[in-house]
Amino acid sequence: MTTTPFQTAPSLPDYQPPANVYASVVRHGSIAYVSGHIAKTPAEVSFTGKAGADISLDDARRSAELATLNALASLSHALDGLQQLDRIVKLTVFVASAPGFNEQPKVADAASALLQTMFGEKGTAARSAIGVAELPRNASVEVEMIVALRES
């Protein structure tokens, strides 16, 4: 497993509301479904293009980290903090990939390592790393999660 470059858990960015017609987080009982998030600031998409052609593996990994932080910011906004988080159940990482690029698991490792840094064992999730032809706004990575919440 790849280790994270973070010495301490990073802080969450500001919540960014959805740009289209969907909910960034839907809570159903003790499960929260976090919609796909990309690596963006309010002003722009931070990493664009296909891994293996337009951006390096390292930049794709940074994109996965920022997309994960944006997803957590949405979750924190929806729950008024992350205190209800019991564990990350499932992490899906979509990587816009050039033909022949097959290192999607290494890109997804950056997101997994970040979650483990932030939440310890509760951040270790089942995971899929999927190569795709295109992502919204020419983003290089999109991350979605399923999160178990503590019973209220």
Secondary structure, 3 states (H helix, E strand, C coil): CCCCCCCCCCCCCCCCCCCCCCCCEEEECCEEEEEEEECECCCCECCECCECCCECHHHHHHHHHHHHHHHHHHHHHHHCCCCCEEEEEEEEEEEEECCCCCCHHHHHHHHHHHHHHHHHHHHCCEEEEEEECCCHHHECEEEEEEEEECCC
